[in-house]
Structures are given as C-alpha cells and as structure tokens.
Amino acid sequence: MRILLMGLLAFAFLFSACQTPSEKEKAKQAALKKKAKANLRETEDVDFQAFVGRLRKAVAKRDVGTIKSMMTENFGYKLEPKMQGTDPNVTGPGVFQYWDQEDLWPELEGILSERFVKKKAPGGPEFMVAPPQFADPSLNYDGYRAGVTRVKGNWKFAYFVNG
C-alpha cells in the first residue's frame, strides 16, 4: 500500500509541474507584451504623454492659440499641393482655416485618440506617429496621420496630413 501511495504522489507531482498548452500560450503572450512595451518606451515618457494629452484637449476645444503654440513653424497640413506653416500670410489659407474649410476637426480628434508609435523617416528625423498602421511600411497606409517630434528638447506637433 505504501509503495502504491508513493507512486501516485510521484505521478501527481510530475504532471502538476508540466505546463498546459494554454499556460504556454499565456507565457508567450506575456513575453510579446513585454517586448512591445520595451520598443514603445518613448510613448510611456511622461513628457510625451503630457504633451499628447494637452494637444488632445486643445483640439477638442478647438483652442487655436494653444494648438499653434504646440506646432512646429513648418507644420505640414497638405501634401498636394504641399502646404505648411502656421502663419496664414506665409503659405496657403493657413492650417486652421483649412481645417475649418475641409471640416477636418473631427478627423484630427480621431487620429489623435489613436496610439502613437515611433517612425523613422529614411534619412530624416524620428517621429511619433498615429495611427500605428502608418509606421508599418508593409501596410501602405495612405489615410490621415499625425506626427509629433522633438524640437530643441520639446515635443512639437509636426504634421497632420492625408495621402
């Protein structure tokens, strides 16, 4: 009887230590999440999160003064014909007039609500972009997208374009 009991206990111990397929899958998913978090450290940056939060609030309120202070001087807002700048006297009708004219405020709010990821322009600066699909070259994303970059140590809203 003692030998049988010891055999059953050994058998139970061996099988309780093995991982089930669902446990293996959970461990694999946790490792992938950890790797993704390591790659997106910049988006967890407190300065970046604060900047994006303020930008989202300003866009929701359509606070042109605050948004303008958060933009780069050569803010890009149309690819064809290329239009950039925040001063309406410099080029085109001006970014805010263009957004009003084309009713782009809801689109801008939607894009800014997306998650930002890193995207390095070939031979150019690094941007944090939304939506994440734009950063994946295999998707050939050509919809609206927003880009944020560092200028002299501060985050700046660099572009919101389509195409």
N, C-alpha and C positions, 0 to 999 in steps of 0.2 A: 504494500500500500504506500509506503514511504517513497519508494522509487517511482511509482506512478504519479504521485503528487509532485515530486521534484521535476519530473519530465514535463508535466503540464505547466508548471510555473516557468520553466526554461522556455518552453514553446510560446507562452504568452508574452514573456519578456522580449523574445526575438521579434515577434510580429508587431509589438507596440512601438518598437524603435524605428520601424520602416515608415517612410512617407507614402501617403496615398497619392494618386495622380492629382487630386485637387489641391493637396498641400504643396506638391511640386509646382503646380501652376501658380499658386498664390506666391510662393517664394520667387518665382521667375518674374511675376508682375511687380513685386516689391523692388526687385533689383532694377527693372526697367524704369520705374518711377524715380528711384534714387539717382540713376544715371541721367534722366531727363532734368531733374532738379539741379544736378551739378552743371549741366550745359546751359541752364537758364538762370544762373546765379545773378546776372545783371538785372533781370526782371524782379528779383527779390530785393534789389537795392532800395533802401529806404528813400533815398533822394529821387530815384526814378519813379517809385510808386507814388510819392507825394506829388511829383510833377504831373503825372498822368491823372491823378485824382483831381488836382486843381484844373487841369485842362478839360476834363470831362464836365466838371461843374460849370466852368465858364462857357463851354459850348452849349450846355443845356439851358443856360440863362441867356445865351447869345450876347455875352458880355464882350463886345468888340475890343474895348480897351485892354482888358486882361488878356484876351487871346493874342492881340497884337504884341503885347509885351513878352509873350511866351514864344513868338515866332522868330525864325532866322530872318535876316534882312533880305535874303533872296528866296523867300518862301515860294515853293513851286505849287501852282494850283491848276495848271492845264498843260498837257503835253503837246497837243497840236492845235493851233499854233502855240508854241511854248510861251507860257505866261508865268511870271514870277515877280516877287516883290510885294511888300505890304503898303507901299505908298501909291495911291491911285494916280499921281502925277508922273510916275516913272514908267509903268507899262500897263497897258490894257485898262479895263474898267476898275481894277482893284479887286482883291480877293473877296472882301465881304460883299461888295456889290455883285460880284459874280455868283457867290453862293446864294444870295437872295434871288437873283435873276433866274438861276437854274434850280432853285428850291433844293439845295444840297444840304441844308442843316440837318434834316433827319438822317440822311445817309452818313454824314460826318459823325453824328452821335452813335449810330450803329457800328461804324468801323472802330471808333474809339472805345466802344464797350468790349471789343474783342481782346484776346490775349496778345501781348507784344512778344516778339521773338527777335533774336539777332539776325541781321542780314548784312553781309559784307559785300559792297559793290566792287566788282573787279577793278582793281587799280584805284579805288576810291575809298571814301570813309565808311565806317561801320555805322549802321542804323539799327534802331529798334523799330520793327515794323508790325503793323496789324493790317489785315488778319494774318495769322500764321501761314496760311496757304501761299502767300506771296513770297515767303522766304524759301519755299521748296521749288527749285528750278524744274523739277520733273512735272509739276502741275500746270505750268504755263499760265498762271493766274493773270488775268488781264482786267479785273474789276477795280473798284475803288480801293485805295490803300493809303495808309498814313505812315509817315516816317518821323522819328524823333532821333536827334543826335546830340552829342556833346559839343558845345562851342565854348572854348576857354573855361572848361571845367563845369559848365552849367548845361542842363538839359534844355534843348530848344525844339520846337515843333518845326520841322523842316519842309514837309510837303503833305498834300492831300490831293491825289490825282486819280484819274481813271484811264485805263488803257494799257 
